[in-house]
Every structure is written in structure tokens, then in C-alpha cells.
Amino acid sequence: MVQFGESQSTIAKYVGVSQPTISKELSRNSMIKGKYKKKRYYAPKKAQWKADSRKHRFVLPRKFDKEMAHYVYERLVYHEWSPEQIVGTAKTEGRDMVSVERIYQYIRMDRAANGNVYKHCRHKLKHRRRVLNASASNIPNRVSIHSRPSEVEKRERVGDWEMDLIQGINGTF
């Protein structure tokens, strides 16, 4: 349908998916043709081969076994690496590794079991808690902008001008 000049929305309706799905498929799997005049084209067989090769990478489930737990524990406690660093290093070493989120789950489970792995994290699993039912403003006796005097609208006095007075880098406003 792409070769016949159909729009992405028409193709999406025909296939039964959303238009962004078609757009992503085309941008991800399009080829470049021509040495000087580079033109993009879509080759379905080549796209299917690419999709199969991407899918093949994640065929084997990566389980958080004792060996992986030891690897993660060693890097967290003795090297004080972040979960992101652990996953990145494992990828460069060609080692199977779970996701960053799974490592954080391991740290949280250890903390719940009165472990000390979380103490070796840089942020020690501290999360900023939102204040619930907080008032909209902390300014006592505030006055609404609608109840300001009419002289302010004339802007004849120095303090009546509205402007941003936040000072930036090198004294710029």
C-alpha cells in the first residue's frame, strides 16, 4: 500500500492498528535507496527479517537467579554502583542481565527483609513524598489581583510595572 501511495491513516484502518503504529513501522524499517539521491522505501520482506531478528534477541527469559543476585549484590555493596551502571556493564560484557527496575525490586525486597543493600545506593531509596491536602498558597493574608487599586492600572508609579526580576547567569534578566 505504501508503494501505491496510500496514506498512513488509510493503511492503519485497513490493517486495524493506529496511525502512529504504521508511522513507527515505516520509520523503523524503511531502507535508503540511491547513492546520491537518497530515497526511502519500504521493503516488507526485509522489514519482517529485521523484526524477527529483534524478537530473537529476547526469546530466552532472563531470570534473576542466585548467580545474577550475587553479581548484582557484589556491584551494589562493594563497588557501590547504581542499577543503571550494573545493567550497562553487563550488556558491554555480554552477560545476561535483568532490567534496572528488577534490580530496584531486589533492593526493595532486601530492605523489607531488614537487609542493608539499600544503604549502598546513592539515594538510599529515599523518595520525595507529596504533601496531601496542602493549601494552594502559603502566603498569609494574601490579596487577590482583582482587588488591587485602580491607580495600579495607570502604571504611573515605579512599583506598578509588572516585570520579571529574576536574575540569571552573569546578571542577565
Beta strands, then each sheet from edge to edge (+ up, - down):
strand 1: 30-33
strand 2: 39-42
sheet 1: 1+ 2-
end
